[in-house]
Amino acid sequence: MREAIDSDTRRQLYSQRIGTVEPVFGNNWHNKRLHRLNLRDTTKVNTQWKLYCMVHNIEKLAKSGLGSKRGRYEH
């Protein structure tokens, strides 16, 4: 691990992981209770994981208000 974040550039890139990747894993594990995948084939596992990530992204969009009618101009 020390070799992975030895330089300032690598340390800065690694610190961005906390804000981009790990919240998705934490949300799927803790809030969605995704502790294990139910399927066995690689293609099926990838599909199941992508579905969970898609739900995560849709929830983020819904919470941000994107696509809501508030603030739009009425015709």
Summary of the structure (lengths in Angstrom):
residues: 75
radius of gyration: 17.8
end to end distance: 57.4
largest distance: 59.0
contacts: 129
relative contact order: 0.08
helix: 61%
strand: 0%
